[in-house]
Amino acid sequence: MGDRACQRHLQRAHRGGDPSNFDSVYNITAEGLTVVTGTPNTTTRWFDGTQNVTVSDGRLTIANGAGSSNNKINFIDITGSATNLAPGRPIVDNGHNQTFVATNANDGNVTTYWEGLLGYPNLLTVDLGPAVTVSVVRIKLNPAWPGRTQTFSVLGSTDNVSYTTIVVSTSYNFTPATANTVTIPFSPISRRYIRLSFTGNTGAPSGQVAEFEVYP
């Protein structure tokens, strides 16, 4: 089903049924949890179900449950809550070019941006306040910009002194076709400070971020 590319808690509502036939045994699962079960007959053709599931591999998995036969899905509703934790939080860098300051990277505006000072690594660090469990970083550039590849790692800290690597240095392609947005999922981890460490950018001589987003 739909790509998510981050860990997220979702509520899924399914309906299964057939207005003309009742030759099925319904058992429909999402992420291994049963959502819809039932055996139709001449008077009961439709079965609804709702389940809370967690997606952590970037793909929402729907499957036939044990004992099912001729499963049929009429529609699926998906709702979820993922709040960006970074907007307006204290954010700092280890140097920036001209007026392209760190606070541009979490002001909610993709037409403003941060640009690191010439000379790698370029560091951009957001303070989330109390330590919280996070599992996704999303980096945005201005969607009107030409594409580019940026190389950076994601690090985290609880005290702003000792940092550990959350995601190793990787080259990410920013393309207008995906609104110059890159989403980076990782195993949930509790950290107060999340840092990007840039070591390359094919579109500029230093790292660039229009929006630095962090999600549970």
Helices and strands as residue ranges (DSSP letters): E 8-17, E 26-30, E 33-38, E 46-55, E 62-64, E 75-80, E 91-93, G 102-106, E 114-115, E 122-140, E 148-157, E 164-174, G 176-178, E 181-201, E 208-209, E 211-215
